[in-house]
Amino acid sequence: MVQTAAEAVSVPLCDIAGQNAALAGEIEAAWRRVLASGQVILGPEVSALEAEVAAFCGVRHAVACSSGTDALVLALHALGIGPGDEVIVPAFTFFATAGAVCRVGATPVFADIDPATYLLDPAEVVQRLSPRSRAVIPVHLFGQACDMAALRAVAEEHTLYIVEDAAQAFGSGYAGEQCGRFGHAAALSFYPTKNLGAAGDAGMVLTDDVGLARRMRALRVHGSEVRYYHREVGYNMRLDALQAALLRVKLRYVPQWLEQRRQAAARYDALIQQAQLQQWLQPPVVLPQRYHTFNQYVVRVPAAHRDALVQFLKSHQIGVEIYYPLGLHEQECFRHLGYQRGDFPRAEAAAASVLALPMFPEITPAQQQRVIEVCAAYAAAHAPSLRRAA
């Protein structure tokens, strides 16, 4: 029997405070080091983080910046993408992927997704090509890598830049290689809930191109390589040294945390199977050759029940989130692009049926058991309707 709301033990969607508390001594020591140095923006702490992340991801250069969104903007700007250009992006992803395209003056062109994984469909990319196409942004959504072999083949044939959006996929892999190594550049987010999370906003661009890295380093400081001398108009996208110091502490724990996430995902899979819920509470599909890091554990339920299940979970103090309730083509700010409902049916179906269950490295088996017990209670109360929907 499910406990009443008053009796229930809550399970957060992501326990950031718990992770930070466990590392409080190391983080405080790192911050004291920064404060004592007097160098609190960029400087040696940020340079050290860049070198460590580049080594971790197996790339030559890493350029730290103020957010994952700004990482996408830096990469696109440095590649020369701007007004008159088109950039192909998935119709189902976080807003920043398309928003960054608009911020450099280019036009986002949406493409549909694989219905099982929610990842950008390479065949759909081909369908959306035009003479104005300059780049494609594959999003390694929820911690699983896109089909980069197919996307690279499309990009090479049609002379497109690839900018990987790896915001949710730090440490994820494809065919034995880490995400971030497959394109001309890759954007990382260190938003607090990510696989490697800061205590605020932070981001980074990865690249093997020394010229691209050099231009991005200038762009993040108002287009200046030498202080007060500006070759071009850039941005204020610098990373604080305090964030870099915290991230350097956490980076050492990332391999352990990623394995904990994968183990937690396997427990969810087993619990769903044991409770015989898999016909309507569909676990994530993991493709071959993928090292999925489960930044989110996203299940799929019948669309007619999704919002009711969300409210039921919340009423029992279970953290839950919908990633994402609308396809990008349905966002009000993109109406001028002329897309209509029905243009991307797989993205629309995903938006109507997905939800994310609690996921963080430290989640306990007991917490996960609690989550699935509440889902089972919902199923018991709605069994006839769910059988028809499934």
Secondary structure, DSSP 4 states (H G I P E B T S, - for coil): -PPPTTTPPPB-S--HHHHHHHTHHHHHHHHHHHHHHT--BSSHHHHHHHHHHHHHHT-SEEEEES-HHHHHHHHHHHTT--TT-EEEEESSS-THHHHHHHHTT-EEEEE-B-TTT-PBPHHHHHHT--TTEEEE--B-GGG----HHHHHHHHHHHT-EEEEE-TT-TT-EETTEETTSSSSEEEEE--TTSSS--SS--EEEEES-HHHHHHHHHHTBTTEEETTEESS---B-PPBHHHHHHHHHHHTTHHHHHHHHHHHHHHHHHHHHHTT-TTTSBPPP--TTEE---SSEEEE--HHHHHHHHHHHHHTTB--B-S-SS-GGGSGGGGGG---TTSSHHHHHHHHHEEEE---TT--HHHHHHHHHHHHHHHHHTHHHHHHH-
